[in-house]
């Protein structure tokens, strides 16, 4: 197993990613656009999720495919971003056919970044619908990571969070990619060090090449959370997309999303808390034209976890310092 050519979710052919960033707001939107409708599912394991159109992704429900997935800041206000993406897709003639109408299917999830120092005095309506529309317009196979899009104002317990991505090419030829906005209650780094919990899965020096600390800190197992900085500890949630070019059913896509959550547990300590809305969407484009055999699907699920762990570390690693930061970036530690 090795990274894809871009080490990005867009190594999965047929996917593009767009960001829209408002640095004054310290928030933004990220969209994953499917060039062709793709099989999708979701798994929510955090205790405080904010979502749109997730019920339809359950395997027993009618709609099988989606046109795009939205990740946004802004807490519940950020759910408006999906309306902007939907508007742009409708203009392009995309969507689920219902008689003479087409309805773009755009599930979305949000993270809480309202108390990160940005100017949230937006007036009557929040800006996320327009940010969503702009993110769609910016969609490309090449995109920025770190302090952009949904990761613009993201924080972890110890350093700034951010938008991260990674990919893996499996020995059987399937490709898997991850995209994640890291705003966890917990920490992506070990104790007071700069070493990442995801270090065992690092490819090359994609997030610093530091490996695991030696000796391992005696207090590393003590959870570090935002609760130690701010008693409310509400500014949280890690939201992600795991994608593959394999042909999968909705039920198999859901199993892939479940497996990708193992990457959260490998890269964040603690994860899936009552104050996180941790969520993974899964996309199966079917671009390979192949349905994985059982052993290949097991390998795909394992790769979903390791690739997601790498994407989380890369999101934190790629965050950059900005004026007015309430926390340092990893690079400044």
Phi, psi and omega per residue, in radians:
X1 nan 2.351 -3.129
X2 -2.531 2.821 3.099
X3 -1.155 2.690 3.027
X4 -1.274 3.122 -3.049
X5 -1.035 -0.651 -3.138
X6 -1.737 -0.167 -2.998
X7 0.878 0.888 -2.997
X8 -2.605 2.775 3.085
X9 -1.038 -0.429 -3.135
X10 -1.369 0.024 2.904
X11 -1.178 -0.344 2.992
X12 -1.359 1.884 -3.056
X13 -0.999 2.433 3.120
X14 1.696 0.021 3.113
X15 -2.023 2.483 3.010
X16 -2.269 2.730 3.132
X17 -2.247 2.357 3.067
X18 -2.211 2.485 3.090
X19 -2.064 2.562 2.907
X20 -2.318 2.262 -2.977
X21 -2.239 2.355 3.029
X22 -2.130 1.783 -3.042
X23 -1.246 -0.512 3.065
X24 -1.170 -0.703 3.087
X25 -1.254 -0.439 -3.001
X26 1.002 0.850 -3.134
X27 -2.768 3.050 3.135
X28 3.128 -3.013 -3.041
X29 -2.366 2.486 3.029
X30 -2.225 2.376 3.131
X31 -2.212 2.393 2.970
X32 -1.810 2.074 -3.067
X33 -1.848 2.269 3.083
X34 -1.630 2.120 3.130
X35 -1.090 -0.577 2.984
X36 -2.188 2.566 3.128
X37 -0.892 2.360 -3.030
X38 -2.144 2.516 3.060
X39 -1.039 2.408 -3.040
X40 -2.498 2.718 3.080
X41 -2.688 3.081 -3.132
X42 -2.637 2.621 2.979
X43 -2.370 2.183 3.118
X44 -1.883 2.162 3.100
X45 -2.131 -0.193 3.055
X46 -1.368 2.763 -3.081
X47 -1.531 -0.071 -3.074
X48 -2.423 1.103 -3.084
X49 -1.419 2.725 2.978
X50 -2.291 2.047 -2.954
X51 -2.497 2.889 3.020
X52 -2.443 2.407 3.043
X53 1.031 0.577 3.103
X54 -1.536 -0.486 3.130
X55 -1.053 -0.642 -3.102
X56 -1.183 -0.278 -3.126
X57 -1.419 -0.164 3.104
X58 -1.108 2.476 -3.019
X59 -0.987 -0.486 -3.080
X60 -1.473 -0.041 -3.097
X61 -1.682 2.840 -2.839
X62 -1.198 -0.911 -3.040
X63 -1.176 2.217 -3.046
X64 -1.696 -0.458 -3.001
X65 -2.267 2.828 3.107
X66 -2.209 2.839 3.115
X67 -1.722 -0.476 -3.114
X68 -2.866 2.828 3.036
X69 -2.213 2.379 -3.127
X70 -2.004 2.330 2.950
X71 -2.035 2.280 -3.054
X72 -2.505 2.670 2.909
X73 -1.432 -2.985 3.003
X74 1.649 0.099 -3.065
X75 0.933 -2.550 -3.066
X76 -1.062 -0.458 3.090
X77 -1.079 -0.571 -3.079
X78 -1.204 -0.242 3.099
X79 -1.116 -0.352 3.052
X80 -1.036 -0.398 -3.092
X81 -1.017 -0.618 -3.134
X82 -1.105 -0.544 3.103
X83 -1.135 -0.666 3.097
X84 -1.154 -0.744 3.094
X85 -1.127 -0.744 3.126
X86 -1.048 -0.713 3.133
X87 -1.070 -0.782 3.135
X88 -1.141 -0.690 3.115
X89 -1.177 -0.653 3.099
X90 -1.101 -0.730 3.097
X91 -1.045 -0.526 -3.139
X92 -1.508 0.028 3.113
X93 1.384 0.311 -3.130
X94 -1.541 2.749 2.987
X95 2.401 2.910 3.108
X96 -1.253 2.194 -3.066
X97 -1.331 2.150 3.052
X98 -2.259 1.674 -3.035
X99 1.074 -2.234 -3.134
X100 -1.483 -0.037 -3.067
X101 -1.804 2.712 2.994
X102 -2.152 2.275 -3.106
X103 -2.045 1.833 3.097
X104 -1.065 2.324 -3.125
X105 -1.735 1.976 -2.995
X106 -2.351 1.418 3.032
X107 -1.126 2.673 -3.069
X108 -2.574 2.736 3.028
X109 -2.492 2.664 -3.087
X110 -2.208 2.789 2.986
X111 -2.112 2.812 -3.087
X112 -1.664 1.968 3.098
X113 -2.324 0.516 -3.052
X114 -1.315 -0.369 -3.042
X115 -2.003 0.706 -3.098
X116 -1.828 0.206 3.103
X117 1.717 -0.103 3.139
X118 -1.380 2.865 -3.137
X119 -1.458 1.811 -3.113
X120 -1.754 0.258 3.131
X121 -1.472 1.273 -2.997
X122 -1.620 0.025 3.131
X123 1.544 -2.620 -3.012
X124 -1.158 -0.824 -3.063
X125 -2.001 2.400 3.098
X126 -1.224 2.784 -3.002
X127 -1.511 0.102 -2.926
X128 -1.254 -0.490 3.093
X129 -1.061 -0.805 3.138
X130 -1.211 -0.607 3.069
X131 -1.116 -0.674 3.089
X132 -1.088 -0.771 3.113
X133 -1.057 -0.743 3.139
X134 -1.168 -0.694 3.129
X135 -1.060 -0.732 3.104
X136 -1.070 -0.757 3.137
X137 -1.099 -0.471 -3.117
X138 -1.548 0.004 -3.018
X139 -1.070 2.342 -3.078
X140 -2.745 2.904 3.035
X141 -1.255 -0.370 3.110
X142 -1.982 2.298 -3.095
X143 -2.663 2.787 3.134
X144 -1.421 2.734 3.019
X145 -2.198 3.061 -3.129
X146 1.633 -2.194 -3.031
X147 -1.542 1.061 -3.120
X148 -2.469 2.868 3.061
X149 0.889 -2.388 -3.124
X150 -1.124 -0.300 3.128
X151 -1.604 0.059 -3.022
X152 -0.968 -0.869 -3.073
X153 -1.886 0.303 -3.058
X154 -1.254 2.560 3.141
X155 -2.366 2.676 2.924
X156 -2.034 -3.025 -3.101
X157 -1.177 -0.466 -3.003
X158 -2.064 -0.561 -3.125
X159 -2.510 3.058 3.072
X160 -1.082 2.540 2.973
X161 -1.583 -2.865 3.137
X162 3.038 -3.063 3.118
X163 -1.649 2.198 -3.125
X164 -2.252 2.741 3.109
X165 -2.585 2.724 3.097
X166 -2.822 2.857 3.093
X167 -2.550 2.844 3.093
X168 -2.480 2.448 3.000
X169 -1.871 2.074 -3.073
X170 -1.432 2.798 -3.129
X171 -1.038 -0.564 3.112
X172 -1.342 -0.047 3.076
X173 1.731 -0.236 3.093
X174 -1.192 2.621 3.105
X175 -2.010 2.433 3.070
X176 -2.298 2.440 -3.134
X177 -2.370 2.662 -3.135
X178 -2.252 2.546 3.021
X179 -2.381 2.338 -3.031
X180 -2.616 2.437 2.981
X181 -1.847 2.012 -2.953
X182 -1.739 1.913 -3.119
X183 -2.409 0.784 -2.919
X184 -1.259 2.604 2.938
X185 -1.090 -0.627 -3.106
X186 -1.564 -2.794 -3.015
X187 -2.108 2.506 3.043
X188 -1.586 -0.176 -3.121
X189 -1.971 2.745 -2.994
X190 -1.543 2.066 3.118
X191 0.958 -2.295 3.115
X192 -1.692 0.215 -3.086
X193 -1.581 3.069 3.047
X194 -1.652 0.011 -3.106
X195 -1.314 2.460 -3.114
X196 -1.598 2.486 3.006
X197 -1.020 -0.498 -3.105
X198 -1.412 0.068 -3.028
X199 -0.876 -0.700 -3.111
X200 -1.062 -0.295 -3.089
X201 -1.823 0.004 -3.046
X202 -1.095 2.418 3.045
X203 -1.807 2.014 -3.075
X204 1.109 -2.314 3.090
X205 -2.072 0.734 -3.020
X206 -1.102 -0.391 3.002
X207 -2.345 0.828 2.982
X208 1.887 -0.413 3.088
X209 1.151 0.448 -3.066
X210 -1.448 -0.319 -3.065
X211 1.149 -2.801 3.097
X212 -1.532 2.620 3.136
X213 -1.220 2.551 3.075
X214 -2.408 2.084 -0.007
X215 -1.251 2.781 3.123
X216 -1.243 2.285 -3.074
X217 -0.989 2.362 -3.103
X218 -1.101 -0.514 -3.095
X219 -1.746 0.271 -3.066
X220 -1.066 -0.520 -3.092
X221 -1.397 -0.092 3.070
X222 -1.363 2.048 -3.089
X223 -1.061 2.335 3.004
X224 -1.875 2.104 -3.087
X225 -2.324 2.941 3.088
X226 -1.159 -0.280 3.123
X227 -1.061 -0.485 -3.140
X228 -1.291 -0.361 3.124
X229 -1.657 -0.626 -3.022
X230 -2.528 2.058 -3.005
X231 -0.952 -0.553 -3.123
X232 -1.233 -0.676 3.090
X233 0.974 0.571 -2.986
X234 -1.644 -0.175 -2.997
X235 -1.480 1.278 -2.919
X236 -2.334 -3.069 2.944
X237 1.976 2.307 3.022
X238 -1.960 2.157 -3.097
X239 -2.153 2.482 -2.947
X240 -2.650 2.877 3.012
X241 -2.257 2.306 2.981
X242 -1.992 2.332 -3.025
X243 -2.382 2.632 3.107
X244 -2.537 2.763 3.066
X245 -1.602 0.080 3.100
X246 -1.249 2.725 3.006
X247 -1.504 1.988 -3.107
X248 -2.252 2.637 2.946
X249 -1.376 2.968 3.071
X250 -1.071 -0.673 3.132
X251 -1.128 -0.715 3.106
X252 -1.188 -0.656 3.086
X253 -1.093 -0.666 3.094
X254 -1.125 -0.720 3.087
X255 -1.074 -0.632 3.093
X256 -1.135 -0.708 3.093
X257 -1.108 -0.701 3.103
X258 -1.074 -0.788 -3.139
X259 -1.096 -0.660 -3.123
X260 -1.119 -0.478 3.077
X261 -1.096 -0.418 3.052
X262 -1.079 -0.501 3.069
X263 -1.153 -0.600 3.028
X264 -1.029 -0.828 -3.084
X265 -1.168 -0.484 3.109
X266 -1.371 -0.436 -2.987
X267 -1.936 -0.245 -3.087
X268 -2.295 2.400 3.123
X269 -2.387 2.032 -0.163
X270 -1.416 2.935 3.062
X271 -2.231 2.894 3.059
X272 1.004 0.730 -3.104
X273 -1.449 2.956 3.086
X274 -1.092 -0.331 -3.121
X275 -1.815 0.093 3.010
X276 -1.813 2.561 3.020
X277 -1.810 0.655 -2.975
X278 -0.898 2.275 -2.995
X279 -2.638 2.503 3.017
X280 -2.252 2.152 2.909
X281 -1.524 2.570 3.025
X282 -2.080 2.416 3.073
X283 -2.188 2.347 3.029
X284 -2.165 1.852 -3.075
X285 -1.324 -0.444 -3.076
X286 1.275 0.205 -3.062
X287 -1.076 -0.448 3.123
X288 -1.278 -0.378 -3.086
X289 1.301 0.178 -3.057
X290 -2.160 2.435 3.021
X291 -1.667 2.182 -3.077
X292 -1.201 2.445 2.951
X293 -1.206 2.960 -3.070
X294 -0.956 -0.813 -3.108
X295 -1.158 -0.581 3.095
X296 -1.226 -0.634 3.135
X297 -1.206 -0.628 3.058
X298 -1.083 -0.766 3.099
X299 -1.103 -0.651 3.123
X300 -1.126 -0.720 3.126
X301 -1.157 -0.699 3.086
X302 -1.098 -0.740 3.120
X303 -1.151 -0.558 3.086
X304 -1.040 -0.726 -3.137
X305 -1.203 -0.845 -3.086
X306 -1.187 -0.673 -3.141
X307 -1.189 -0.659 3.091
X308 -1.148 -0.721 3.106
X309 -1.039 -0.740 3.124
X310 -1.129 -0.729 -3.140
X311 -1.086 -0.681 3.117
X312 -1.087 -0.853 3.137
X313 -1.094 -0.674 -3.140
X314 -1.157 -0.624 3.102
X315 -1.089 -0.737 3.108
X316 -1.227 -0.756 -3.142
X317 -1.044 -0.665 -3.023
X318 -1.472 -0.170 3.113
X319 -1.070 2.527 -3.081
X320 -2.091 2.638 3.093
X321 -1.195 2.508 3.122
X322 -2.437 2.646 3.109
X323 -0.972 2.377 3.098
X324 1.479 0.129 3.129
X325 -0.997 2.445 3.051
X326 -1.619 -0.162 3.084
X327 -2.520 2.686 3.107
X328 -1.306 2.714 2.971
X329 -1.409 2.831 3.127
X330 -0.983 -0.662 -3.092
X331 -1.144 -0.334 -3.103
X332 -1.711 -0.043 3.136
X333 -1.230 nan nan
